[in-house]
Amino acid sequence: MGASAGGLTALRHFFEAVSDDTGMAFVVVQHLAPNQESNLAAILQRFTRMVVIELTEKTSLAPNHVYIIPPNAALTLKAGMLHLSEPSEDRRSISSVDHFFQSLAEDLHECAIGVVLSGTRRDGSNGVIAIKERGGLTFAQAPEDAEYPSMPQCAIDTGRVDLILTAGDIARRLVSFAAGDFSHERAADDREDHLPESEAVYRGIIAQLHRSTGHDFSHYKRATMSRRIDRRRQILQQPNLAAYLSCLRSDRNEASALFNAVLIGVTAFFRDPEAFEALQDELIVKLFDAKEDEEPIRVWIPACSTGEEVYTIAMLLWEEASRRKVVADFKIFATDLDARAVESARRGVYSAAACANISSARLSRFFTAEGGDYRVVKELRDRTLFAVHDILKDPPFGRQHLMSCRNLLIYLDDEAQRKVLEIAHYAVRPEGFLFLGASEFIGSSKEYFSTISSAHRLYRPKSLSRRRLPLNNITGSGSTQDPVHAESSRFAFQQSATVDRLHNELLAARYAPASVLIDRSGAICHIVGDVSPYLRMAPGHLTADILHMAHPDLRLRLRTAMGTAFERKGNTTTSPIHLAESAKPHSVRIYVQPVGAPDESSHEYAMVIFEPEGENAPFSIQETIEIADADASMQAVVERLEQENEKTRRTLDRTIERYETTTEELKTSNEELLTINEELQSTSEELETSKEELQSTNEELITVNEELSHKLTELDDVNNDLKNLLSATNIGTIFLDRKLNLRRFTAPIQSYFNLLSVDLGRPFDHITHRLEYNGMIDDARAVLKDLRAIERTVRSDEGKWFIMRLLPYRTIDDRIDGVVITFFDITDREEVSRRSI
């Protein structure tokens, strides 16, 4: 049971409602001030007949006992023993409730029960997840019933709380569990699972779950499914599986609850550190060694759960790329059945407890602080793709360099395991790798994979003659051609295409006229033949623009022919153009023929052919549009426009240069702003840390205040008891401090001492009395000196007789702190004694 601020009231209501013979052991983990002695055990003992113990050493759990964590301690459970240790000084350390809940889950598995009560912040949330991952039972106090609802509300928000009740109702529900078959769950499975009627009910539950969620769990291991189903039955307090099946059919929400209960996965950052170290040293290094420049490393992680393993592998890939000083070029495909888990992984936000296994260096490099949580940096999130996907039903991700299939096979039966491994063999490249969990083996699928490291479950696919995708895993229509045969056919086609291209290039070089291939903008894409009489490199900035390179006598006609060909989508030709300024004056015709893009894209191209006059065109161009000659005046206008265009281009170039300069300045300013932002973020993190420390201190003060309130209540009760006792005995009493100043007195003493309430604190020798004895001050000093009682018989001026007794005033820790003087009225006894004499 975890609690913080306001937890004392919740604990009181809980233990007032729970019986003392449940057979359970209760461990209370309360936030306490580290330097303040706690009275929580004594306070709780008032509300229960169970034995309440504040732990001081290693203790074995016993039924019907309550164990209280002491201040400034961390508590864990190992093999049924409670162990105390010093709390971590690291600010990221796991909170006390989470720390104990996680050890409880690891030690007791499905027999663990976690209860989150009133408190601030989110302590207990990760512990609740850990308990559900091991099949345990979880409760949270209803937020409206809690004095401080933050802790139970955060636990509820995880989606891993089975029941949300008031503190008293949680106790009553636990009593009902204890009275039922909660502790005999496994035995019940063994007794009933194979009875004919139970078999039919079990299959009915699986079928109904399939109809409601669209997912078939018939291939999941029977024992796991039975435990999860029976736990839901107990939570709903159904007497048997048949009744639970009826509930499942009538309540749509229960199908979702059972679906979530079945899919609870166990995951963590760098879980099984040695295996991930082997992955980094043995596989990731090889992936980068064999990596081709233009292709990213592809990784598929089915059953990714909430993403911890995904980002673990992403960190390892990034670190290897950084070590080699290359771009971190990789893509991770992460899939899971659970849409909630996928969405959580996509957000990439994790609690401090979840990040406990990450080193400080990695935490600062790959995460940013957000409140009390940590978010994965954008660089890693951008390289991951999360999707809801059923590996046994949906098409796989192909051509992967690495497939990490950890802790999935352990939940599947033998047939499904083999199917997954067949899919893995298809999905992973021949040079790729397979990474399994610590409890998983390739088993009967050894023909698909060879072992790299059996200790760390690292495998490589074997080269088979055919790599097939299992047909029952293909959804929809598509090609079923064998991949190896398709690859061979593709290679043969590519080889034939290469020979054809070589042949065509030789023919073009020998017989084809000079020609160029241009795009819509006039940029030259390809040249065939000798185009030097028609095109030449222009001085200045290097360009591929055909108009800039064209012979001056050709430029106008070429521009017109190109524009006409692209606009009308037809072939164009010019009349013969005389080239007087060439080394060998001659005339030439220009043909422009639009052609489609070779890659079936939307780009437009055209072939420009230069045909000397008097030669037969080697290519027949049909339906040619004749371009008329421009007169001399038009030629002058065009040249003037071209000059203006060139001037405008130069102006534009200068404008672009100024724009680029301004952009650089803005980049510099942006970098400065980023630096300032980082400083502000650092300050914000420091403030957030201070806020957390203040919240923690506030919780401790609230707990101390609650205990002090209970103490004050007890002191008021004791004070009332003493007051009534003194009044009932009618004994006059005076209390003096060590300096013999008046500390307190009772009402009967005022009959023979002149005392008022304002006299408290006055020296006793200033007080007058009506007794015929003046040695009381000396007697009091003697009592303080000798620490022995003094008793005398004294008479008042009214003739009454008293036994005056002086005793040392002792504190609880046996320290002398004054004198107590009592007066017993013995007048009647003294008169009888005198008459008898």
C-alpha positions in Angstrom: 0.0 0.0 0.0 1.4 3.4 -1.1 0.4 6.7 0.4 1.6 10.2 0.9 -0.1 13.4 1.9 -3.6 12.6 3.3 -2.7 9.0 3.4 -3.2 8.7 7.2 -6.9 9.2 6.9 -7.2 6.8 4.0 -5.2 4.2 6.0 -7.4 4.6 9.0 -10.5 4.0 6.9 -8.9 1.0 5.3 -7.8 -0.7 8.5 -11.1 0.0 10.2 -12.8 -1.8 7.4 -10.5 -4.8 6.9 -10.8 -7.9 9.0 -7.9 -9.2 11.0 -7.9 -12.7 9.6 -7.6 -12.3 5.8 -4.4 -14.3 5.7 -2.7 -11.4 3.9 0.4 -9.4 4.8 0.0 -5.6 4.5 3.1 -3.4 3.8 2.5 0.3 4.2 4.9 2.6 2.3 4.2 6.1 3.4 6.2 9.3 2.5 7.9 10.3 5.7 10.2 13.1 6.7 13.7 11.6 6.7 14.8 13.2 9.9 11.6 13.0 11.9 10.6 10.1 14.1 7.4 8.5 12.9 4.5 7.3 15.1 2.6 5.8 12.2 2.8 2.3 13.6 1.4 3.3 17.0 -1.4 5.3 15.3 -2.4 2.5 13.0 -2.4 0.0 15.8 -5.4 1.9 17.3 -7.5 0.9 14.2 -6.7 -2.8 13.8 -6.2 -5.9 15.9 -3.5 -7.1 13.6 0.1 -6.7 14.7 1.6 -3.5 13.4 5.4 -3.3 13.2 7.7 -0.6 12.1 10.5 -2.3 10.3 14.0 -2.0 11.7 15.8 -5.0 10.1 15.3 -7.8 7.6 11.9 -9.3 8.3 10.0 -12.3 7.0 6.4 -11.7 5.9 3.8 -13.2 8.1 0.0 -13.4 7.5 -2.3 -10.9 9.3 0.6 -8.5 10.0 1.1 -4.9 9.0 4.6 -3.7 8.2 5.4 0.0 8.2 8.4 1.5 6.3 10.6 3.6 8.6 11.7 7.2 7.7 14.7 7.7 5.4 14.7 4.1 4.1 14.1 2.1 0.8 12.1 -1.1 1.1 12.3 -4.2 -1.2 10.9 -7.7 -1.1 13.1 -10.6 -2.0 12.1 -14.3 -1.5 9.4 -13.3 1.0 11.8 -11.2 3.1 11.5 -7.4 3.6 14.9 -5.7 3.2 15.7 -2.1 4.3 18.4 -0.1 2.6 19.6 3.5 2.3 17.6 5.6 -0.2 19.5 6.7 -3.4 20.8 10.3 -3.4 20.2 10.5 -7.2 17.4 12.9 -8.0 16.2 10.5 -10.6 15.9 7.7 -8.1 12.7 5.7 -8.1 10.1 6.9 -5.6 9.6 4.8 -2.5 6.2 3.4 -3.5 7.4 2.5 -7.1 10.6 1.0 -5.7 8.7 -1.4 -3.4 5.9 -2.2 -5.9 8.4 -3.2 -8.5 10.2 -5.6 -6.1 6.8 -6.9 -5.0 5.8 -7.7 -8.6 9.2 -9.4 -9.3 8.9 -11.5 -6.2 5.2 -12.5 -6.1 4.1 -12.1 -9.7 0.3 -12.7 -9.9 0.0 -13.0 -6.1 1.0 -9.3 -5.7 -1.6 -6.7 -4.9 -0.8 -2.9 -5.1 -3.0 -0.2 -3.5 -2.4 3.5 -4.3 -4.0 5.9 -1.8 -4.1 9.6 -1.2 -1.0 11.7 -2.1 0.5 14.3 -4.4 2.6 13.8 -7.5 2.7 10.4 -9.3 4.5 8.0 -7.0 3.1 4.4 -7.4 2.1 4.8 -11.1 5.1 2.9 -12.5 4.8 0.3 -9.7 1.2 -0.3 -10.7 2.4 -1.0 -14.3 5.0 -3.4 -13.0 2.4 -5.3 -10.9 0.1 -5.6 -13.9 2.9 -6.7 -16.2 3.4 -9.7 -13.8 -0.3 -10.5 -13.7 -1.0 -9.0 -10.2 -4.0 -7.0 -8.9 -4.1 -3.3 -8.6 -6.4 -0.8 -6.7 -6.6 3.0 -6.6 -8.5 5.1 -4.1 -11.3 7.0 -5.8 -9.9 10.6 -6.4 -13.1 12.1 -4.9 -12.5 10.1 -1.8 -8.8 11.1 -1.4 -7.7 14.3 0.4 -5.0 14.6 -2.2 -6.1 12.9 -5.5 -2.9 13.3 -7.6 -1.3 9.9 -6.7 -4.4 7.7 -7.3 -5.4 9.7 -10.4 -1.9 9.3 -12.0 -2.2 5.5 -11.3 -5.6 5.4 -12.9 -4.3 7.3 -16.0 -1.9 4.5 -16.7 -4.8 2.3 -17.6 -3.4 -0.5 -15.4 -5.7 -0.1 -12.4 -8.2 -2.9 -12.0 -10.6 -1.3 -9.4 -11.2 2.3 -8.3 -12.9 2.4 -4.9 -13.0 4.3 -1.6 -10.4 3.2 0.9 -13.0 1.3 2.9 -14.4 -0.4 -0.1 -10.9 -1.5 -1.2 -10.6 -3.2 2.2 -13.9 -4.9 1.9 -13.1 -6.1 -1.7 -9.8 -7.6 -0.5 -11.7 -9.4 2.2 -13.9 -10.9 -0.4 -10.9 -12.0 -2.5 -9.3 -13.6 0.5 -12.5 -15.5 1.3 -12.7 -16.7 -2.3 -10.2 -18.6 -4.5 -7.7 -15.7 -5.1 -4.8 -17.6 -3.5 -5.8 -20.9 -5.2 -5.8 -19.6 -8.8 -3.2 -21.9 -10.2 -4.7 -25.0 -8.7 -8.1 -24.0 -10.1 -6.5 -23.7 -13.5 -5.1 -27.2 -13.2 -8.3 -28.7 -12.0 -10.7 -27.1 -14.5 -8.9 -26.3 -17.7 -9.2 -29.7 -19.3 -12.8 -30.5 -18.3 -15.1 -30.8 -21.3 -17.4 -28.0 -20.1 -14.5 -25.7 -19.2 -12.9 -26.3 -22.6 -16.1 -25.3 -24.4 -16.4 -22.1 -22.2 -12.7 -21.3 -22.8 -13.1 -21.5 -26.5 -16.3 -19.4 -26.3 -14.4 -16.7 -24.4 -11.6 -16.7 -27.1 -14.2 -16.6 -29.9 -16.1 -13.7 -28.3 -12.9 -11.8 -27.7 -12.1 -12.4 -31.4 -15.5 -11.1 -32.5 -15.3 -8.0 -30.3 -11.7 -6.9 -31.0 -10.9 -8.5 -34.3 -7.8 -10.3 -32.9 -7.5 -14.1 -32.5 -5.9 -15.3 -29.3 -6.4 -19.0 -29.9 -2.6 -19.3 -30.7 -1.6 -17.8 -27.4 -0.4 -20.2 -24.6 -3.3 -21.7 -22.7 -1.9 -21.2 -19.2 -1.2 -17.5 -19.8 -4.7 -16.9 -21.2 -6.4 -18.8 -18.5 -4.7 -16.8 -15.7 -5.6 -13.5 -17.4 -9.2 -14.6 -17.9 -9.6 -15.9 -14.4 -8.2 -12.7 -13.0 -10.8 -10.7 -14.8 -13.5 -13.1 -13.6 -12.4 -12.5 -10.0 -12.3 -8.7 -10.4 -15.9 -8.8 -11.7 -16.8 -11.3 -8.9 -18.2 -13.8 -11.3 -18.6 -17.3 -9.7 -17.3 -19.3 -12.7 -16.1 -19.0 -16.3 -19.5 -19.6 -17.7 -20.8 -16.6 -15.8 -17.9 -14.5 -17.0 -18.6 -15.5 -20.6 -22.1 -14.2 -20.2 -20.7 -11.0 -18.8 -18.3 -10.8 -21.7 -21.1 -11.1 -24.3 -23.3 -8.5 -22.7 -20.6 -5.9 -21.7 -18.7 -4.4 -24.6 -16.3 -2.7 -22.3 -15.2 -6.0 -20.7 -13.9 -7.2 -24.1 -11.6 -4.2 -24.2 -10.6 -4.7 -20.5 -9.7 -8.4 -21.2 -7.9 -7.4 -24.4 -5.7 -5.0 -22.5 -5.1 -7.5 -19.7 -3.9 -10.1 -22.2 -1.6 -7.6 -24.0 0.2 -6.3 -20.9 3.9 -6.5 -22.0 7.1 -6.5 -19.9 9.5 -4.0 -21.3 12.2 -1.6 -20.1 15.2 0.4 -21.4 18.3 -1.8 -21.8 16.4 -4.7 -20.3 19.0 -7.5 -20.1 22.0 -5.2 -20.5 24.5 -7.9 -21.5 22.3 -8.9 -24.5 22.2 -5.3 -25.7 25.9 -4.9 -25.2 26.4 -8.0 -27.4 24.0 -6.6 -29.9 26.0 -3.4 -30.1 29.4 -5.1 -30.2 28.6 -8.0 -32.5 25.8 -7.0 -34.8 25.4 -3.2 -35.1 29.1 -2.8 -35.9 28.7 -5.3 -38.7 25.6 -3.5 -40.0 27.6 -0.3 -40.4 30.5 -2.1 -41.9 28.3 -3.6 -44.6 26.1 -0.5 -45.0 25.7 1.0 -48.5 25.9 4.7 -48.7 22.5 5.3 -50.4 20.4 2.9 -48.3 19.5 3.3 -44.6 19.8 0.5 -42.1 16.3 -1.0 -41.6 15.1 -2.5 -38.3 11.8 -4.1 -37.5 10.6 -4.5 -33.9 7.3 -6.4 -33.6 5.6 -6.4 -30.2 7.2 -3.0 -29.4 4.8 -2.3 -26.5 5.4 1.2 -25.1 8.6 1.7 -27.1 11.5 1.3 -24.6 13.2 -1.3 -26.6 12.7 0.7 -29.8 14.5 3.7 -28.4 17.2 1.5 -26.8 18.2 0.2 -30.2 17.9 3.6 -31.8 20.3 4.9 -29.2 22.8 2.2 -30.0 22.6 2.8 -33.7 23.0 6.6 -33.2 26.1 6.0 -31.0 27.7 3.8 -33.5 27.1 6.4 -36.3 28.6 9.1 -34.1 31.6 6.9 -33.3 32.2 6.5 -37.1 31.4 10.3 -37.6 28.8 9.5 -40.3 25.2 10.4 -40.6 22.9 8.3 -38.5 21.0 6.9 -41.5 18.6 4.2 -40.1 14.8 3.6 -40.0 13.1 1.5 -37.3 9.6 0.0 -37.9 8.0 -0.6 -34.5 4.6 -2.5 -34.4 2.3 -3.9 -31.8 -1.3 -5.1 -31.4 -2.1 -2.6 -28.6 -3.1 0.8 -30.0 -2.7 2.5 -26.6 0.9 1.2 -26.3 1.7 2.3 -29.8 0.4 5.8 -29.1 2.4 6.0 -25.9 5.5 4.8 -27.7 5.0 7.4 -30.5 4.8 10.2 -27.9 8.2 9.1 -26.4 7.6 10.4 -22.9 8.8 8.3 -20.0 8.9 8.7 -16.2 12.1 9.0 -14.2 11.5 5.5 -12.8 11.2 4.1 -16.4 14.5 5.8 -17.2 16.4 4.4 -14.2 18.4 1.9 -16.3 19.7 4.7 -18.7 23.1 6.1 -17.9 23.4 9.8 -17.1 25.3 10.5 -20.4 22.6 8.8 -22.5 19.8 10.5 -20.6 21.3 14.0 -21.2 22.1 13.1 -24.9 18.9 11.4 -26.0 16.2 12.9 -23.7 14.8 16.3 -22.6 13.3 16.9 -19.2 9.5 17.7 -19.2 8.3 18.3 -15.7 9.1 15.1 -13.8 9.3 13.0 -17.0 11.7 12.7 -19.9 10.9 12.9 -23.7 13.0 11.2 -26.4 14.7 13.8 -28.6 13.2 14.5 -32.0 16.2 13.1 -33.9 15.4 9.6 -32.6 11.6 9.9 -32.9 12.0 11.0 -36.5 13.8 7.8 -37.3 11.1 5.5 -35.9 7.7 4.6 -37.4 5.1 3.2 -35.1 2.0 1.3 -36.3 -0.6 -1.1 -35.1 0.2 -4.4 -36.7 -0.5 -8.1 -36.2 2.6 -10.1 -37.2 0.5 -13.3 -37.6 -2.1 -11.7 -39.9 -0.7 -8.6 -41.5 2.0 -8.5 -44.3 5.5 -8.2 -42.8 8.0 -5.4 -43.3 10.6 -6.8 -45.8 14.3 -6.5 -46.5 15.2 -5.7 -42.9 18.8 -5.6 -41.7 17.8 -6.4 -38.1 14.6 -7.9 -36.6 14.3 -7.7 -32.8 11.6 -10.1 -31.8 12.1 -10.2 -28.0 9.6 -11.5 -25.6 6.9 -12.3 -28.2 7.5 -16.0 -28.8 7.1 -16.8 -25.0 3.4 -16.0 -25.2 2.7 -18.1 -28.3 2.1 -21.8 -28.8 4.5 -23.9 -30.9 2.6 -23.5 -34.2 2.5 -19.8 -33.9 6.2 -19.6 -32.9 7.2 -21.5 -36.0 5.0 -19.2 -38.1 6.7 -16.1 -36.6 10.1 -17.5 -37.3 9.2 -18.2 -40.9 8.0 -14.6 -41.3 11.3 -13.5 -39.7 13.3 -15.5 -42.2 11.4 -13.9 -45.0 11.6 -10.3 -43.6 15.3 -10.3 -42.7 17.9 -9.9 -45.5 20.3 -12.8 -46.0 23.1 -10.6 -44.5 20.8 -9.5 -41.7 20.2 -10.6 -38.1 17.5 -11.8 -35.7 17.5 -10.8 -32.0 15.4 -12.9 -29.5 14.6 -12.6 -25.8 16.5 -14.4 -23.0 13.8 -17.1 -22.6 13.3 -17.7 -26.4 14.8 -20.1 -28.8 14.5 -20.9 -32.5 13.6 -24.5 -31.5 12.3 -26.5 -34.4 13.0 -23.7 -36.9 16.8 -24.4 -37.0 16.6 -24.8 -40.8 15.9 -21.1 -41.0 18.6 -19.6 -38.8 22.1 -20.2 -37.7 23.3 -19.2 -34.2 25.7 -16.3 -33.7 25.4 -16.2 -29.9 23.2 -18.7 -28.0 23.8 -16.9 -24.7 22.4 -13.6 -26.1 20.0 -15.1 -28.6 21.6 -13.6 -31.7 20.9 -15.4 -35.1 21.5 -15.0 -38.8 19.1 -16.3 -41.5 20.4 -19.3 -43.5 20.6 -19.0 -47.3 17.8 -21.2 -48.6 17.1 -21.8 -52.3 13.8 -20.0 -51.8 12.7 -17.4 -49.3 8.9 -17.5 -49.2 6.4 -15.5 -47.2 3.9 -18.0 -45.6 0.8 -17.8 -47.7 -1.6 -17.6 -44.8 0.0 -14.3 -43.8 -0.7 -12.5 -47.1 -3.8 -10.3 -47.0 -5.4 -8.9 -50.1 -4.4 -9.6 -53.7 -0.9 -9.3 -55.1 1.9 -11.1 -56.8 2.9 -14.4 -55.3 6.0 -14.9 -57.5 8.9 -16.4 -55.7 11.3 -13.6 -54.6 14.4 -15.5 -55.7 13.0 -16.2 -59.2 11.8 -12.6 -59.5 15.3 -11.4 -58.6 16.9 -13.7 -61.2 14.5 -12.5 -63.9 15.1 -8.9 -63.0 18.9 -9.4 -63.3 18.5 -11.1 -66.7 16.4 -8.2 -67.9 18.9 -5.6 -66.6 21.8 -7.5 -68.3 19.9 -7.6 -71.7 19.0 -3.9 -71.3 22.6 -3.0 -70.8 23.7 -4.8 -74.0 21.0 -3.1 -76.0 22.0 0.3 -74.7 25.6 -0.3 -75.6 24.6 -1.3 -79.2 22.4 1.8 -79.6 25.1 4.1 -78.3 27.6 2.7 -80.9 25.1 3.2 -83.8 24.3 6.8 -82.6 27.9 7.7 -82.5 28.5 6.4 -86.0 25.4 7.5 -87.9 23.2 9.8 -85.9 23.2 13.6 -86.5 24.3 16.0 -83.7 21.5 16.3 -81.2 20.7 17.1 -77.6 18.0 16.1 -75.1 16.6 19.1 -73.1 14.0 19.5 -70.4 11.2 22.1 -70.4 13.5 24.8 -68.9 16.1 24.3 -71.8 18.7 22.6 -69.7 20.8 20.0 -71.6 20.3 16.5 -70.2 22.2 14.4 -72.8 24.3 15.0 -76.0 24.8 12.7 -79.0 27.3 13.4 -81.8 29.4 16.5 -82.4 27.5 19.6 -81.5 30.5 21.9 -81.4 29.5 23.8 -84.7 26.2 24.7 -83.0 26.8 24.9 -79.3 29.7 26.4 -77.4 30.6 27.1 -73.8 29.7 30.8 -73.0 32.1 32.8 -70.9 31.0 33.5 -67.2 28.9 31.4 -65.0 28.8 27.7 -65.9 25.4 26.8 -67.3 23.6 23.9 -69.1 21.1 26.3 -70.8 21.0 25.4 -74.5 20.1 29.0 -75.4 23.2 30.4 -73.7 25.4 27.9 -75.4 23.7 28.2 -78.9 25.4 29.8 -81.9 24.2 33.5 -82.1 22.7 32.8 -85.6 20.7 29.9 -84.2 19.5 31.4 -80.9 16.3 33.1 -82.1 15.1 30.3 -84.3 15.9 27.7 -81.6 14.0 29.6 -78.9 11.0 29.8 -81.2 11.1 26.2 -82.2 11.4 25.0 -78.6 8.5 27.2 -77.4 6.3 26.0 -80.2 7.2 22.3 -79.6 6.4 22.4 -75.9 3.3 24.5 -76.2 1.7 22.6 -79.1 3.0 19.2 -78.1 4.2 18.7 -81.7 7.3 18.4 -83.8 8.8 21.7 -85.2 11.4 22.5 -87.7 13.1 25.7 -88.9 14.0 26.8 -92.5 17.7 26.6 -93.3 19.8 28.9 -91.2 23.1 30.1 -92.7 26.1 30.0 -90.3 28.4 32.5 -91.8 30.7 32.9 -88.7 31.5 29.2 -88.4 34.9 27.7 -89.5 33.1 26.1 -92.4 30.1 28.2 -93.5 27.0 26.2 -94.2 23.3 26.0 -93.6 21.5 23.9 -91.0 18.0 23.0 -90.1 16.8 22.5 -86.4 14.3 19.9 -85.6 12.6 19.8 -82.1 10.6 16.7 -81.1 8.8 16.5 -77.7 9.3 13.2 -75.9 7.9 11.6 -72.7 9.8 11.2 -69.5 11.8 8.0 -69.3 10.8 7.5 -65.6 7.1 8.0 -66.2 7.2 11.2 -64.2 5.5 14.5 -65.0 8.7 16.1 -66.5 8.7 17.2 -70.1 11.6 16.7 -72.5 12.5 17.4 -76.1 15.1 16.2 -78.6 16.8 19.0 -80.6 18.4 17.7 -83.9 20.9 19.8 -85.9 20.7 18.7 -89.6 23.1 20.3 -92.1 21.4 21.4 -95.3 21.8 19.1 -98.2 21.9 15.9 -96.1 19.1 13.5 -95.8 17.6 13.4 -92.3 18.4 10.0 -90.8 15.2 10.2 -88.8 11.7 10.7 -90.2 9.8 13.4 -88.3 6.1 13.4 -89.3 3.7 16.4 -89.1 6.4 19.0 -88.6 5.5 22.6 -87.9 7.5 25.0 -90.1 9.0 28.0 -88.2 9.0 31.1 -90.4 12.1 33.4 -90.6 12.1 36.6 -88.6 12.9 39.8 -90.4 15.8 42.0 -89.5 13.7 44.4 -87.4 12.3 41.5 -85.4 15.9 40.2 -84.9 17.0 43.6 -83.5 14.0 43.6 -81.1 14.8 40.1 -79.9 18.4 41.0 -79.3 17.4 44.1 -77.3 15.0 42.0 -75.3 17.7 39.4 -74.6 20.1 42.2 -73.4 17.4 43.5 -71.1 16.7 39.9 -69.9 20.4 39.5 -69.2 20.5 42.7 -67.3 17.5 41.6 -65.3 19.1 38.3 -64.6 22.3 40.0 -63.2 20.1 42.2 -61.0 18.3 39.1 -59.8 21.6 37.4 -59.0 22.7 40.4 -56.9 19.3 40.3 -55.1 19.7 36.6 -54.4 23.2 37.2 -53.0 21.8 39.9 -50.7 19.1 37.5 -49.7 21.5 34.8 -48.9 23.6 37.2 -46.8 20.5 38.2 -44.9 19.6 34.6 -44.4 23.0 33.9 -42.9 22.6 36.8 -40.5 19.2 35.4 -39.6 20.7 32.0 -39.0 23.3 33.5 -36.7 20.6 35.3 -34.8 18.6 32.1 -34.6 21.6 30.2 -33.2 21.9 32.9 -30.6 18.2 32.6 -29.8 18.6 28.8 -29.5 21.5 29.3 -27.1 19.4 31.7 -25.0 16.5 29.2 -25.2 18.8 26.4 -24.0 19.9 28.5 -21.0 16.3 29.3 -20.2 15.5 25.6 -20.5 18.3 24.8 -18.1 17.0 27.4 -15.7 13.5 25.9 -16.1 14.8 22.4 -15.3 16.5 23.8 -12.2 13.3 25.5 -11.1 11.4 22.3 -11.8 13.9 20.4 -9.7 13.5 22.9 -6.9 9.7 22.6 -7.2 9.9 18.8 -6.9 12.1 19.2 -3.8 9.6 21.6 -2.3 6.7 19.3 -3.1 8.6 16.4 -1.5 9.3 18.6 1.6 5.6 19.6 1.7 4.5 16.0 1.6 6.8 15.2 4.5 5.5 18.2 6.4 1.9 17.2 5.8 2.6 13.7 7.0 4.4 15.1 10.1 1.4 17.4 10.7 -1.0 14.6 10.5 1.0 12.6 13.1 1.2 15.7 15.3 -2.5 16.2 15.0 -3.0 12.7 16.2 -0.6 13.3 19.0 -2.4 16.5 20.1 -5.6 14.6 20.1 -4.1 12.0 22.3 -2.6 14.7 24.6 -5.9 16.3 24.9 -7.4 13.0 25.9 -4.7 12.4 28.5 -5.0 16.0 29.8 -8.8 15.5 30.2 -8.3 12.2 32.0 -5.7 13.7 34.4 -8.0 16.7 35.1 -10.9 14.5 35.9 -8.7 12.3 38.0 -7.4 15.1 40.1 -10.9 16.6 40.5 -12.3 13.2 41.5 -9.6 12.6 44.2 -10.0 16.1 45.8 -6.3 16.1 46.7 -4.6 19.5 46.9 -1.4 19.5 44.7 1.2 22.0 43.9 3.8 21.5 41.1 7.1 23.4 41.3 9.9 23.6 38.7 13.6 23.3 39.5 13.8 26.9 40.5 10.9 26.4 42.9 8.6 28.6 40.8 4.9 27.7 40.7 4.2 25.5 37.7 0.6 24.3 38.3 -1.9 23.6 41.1 -5.2 22.0 41.6 -8.4 23.6 42.8 -8.6 22.1 46.4 -5.2 23.8 47.3 -6.8 27.2 47.1 -8.6 26.5 50.3 -5.4 27.1 52.3 -3.1 28.7 49.8 -3.7 32.2 48.5 -3.3 31.2 44.8 -4.8 32.6 41.6 -4.2 31.5 38.0 -2.0 34.6 37.4 0.4 33.3 40.0 1.8 30.6 37.7 5.5 31.2 37.3 6.0 33.1 40.6 8.5 31.9 43.2 6.8 29.7 45.7 8.2 31.6 48.7 6.1 34.6 47.5 2.9 32.7 48.1 1.2 33.1 51.4 -0.7 30.3 53.1 -2.8 29.5 56.2 -0.7 26.6 57.5 1.1 26.6 60.8 4.4 25.5 59.2 7.0 27.7 57.5 9.6 25.1 56.4 8.1 24.1 53.1 10.8 26.0 51.0 13.6 24.3 52.9 11.9 20.9 52.5 11.5 21.5 48.8 15.2 22.3 48.5 16.1 19.2 50.4 14.0 17.0 48.1 15.8 18.5 45.0 19.1 17.9 46.7 18.7 14.4 48.2 16.0 13.1 45.7 14.0 11.6 48.6 10.5 12.1 49.7 9.6 14.1 52.8 6.3 13.7 54.7 5.0 15.9 57.5 1.8 16.4 59.4 0.8 20.1 59.4 -2.2 22.1 60.8 -4.0 25.0 59.3 -5.1 28.1 61.2 -8.7 26.8 60.9 -7.7 23.7 62.9 -7.6 21.2 60.0 -4.9 18.6 59.8 -3.0 17.5 56.6 -0.4 15.1 55.6 2.1 17.1 53.5 4.2 15.0 51.2 7.0 16.4 49.0 8.3 14.2 46.1 10.7 14.8 43.2 9.0 15.7 39.9 10.2 13.1 37.4 9.8 13.3 33.6 9.1 10.4 31.3 12.9 9.9 30.7 13.5 9.9 34.5 14.9 13.4 34.8 14.3 15.5 37.9 12.5 18.7 36.9 11.0 20.1 40.1 8.9 19.2 43.2 5.4 17.9 43.7 3.7 18.8 47.0 0.4 17.0 48.0 -1.9 17.7 50.9 -4.2 14.9 52.2 -6.9 16.1 54.6 -6.7 13.9 57.8 -8.7 16.1 60.1 -11.3 13.4 60.9 -8.6 10.8 61.6 -6.6 13.2 63.8 -9.7 14.2 65.9 -10.6 10.6 66.5 -7.0 9.9 67.5 -6.9 12.8 69.9 -10.3 11.9 71.5 -9.0 8.3 72.0 -6.0 9.7 73.9 
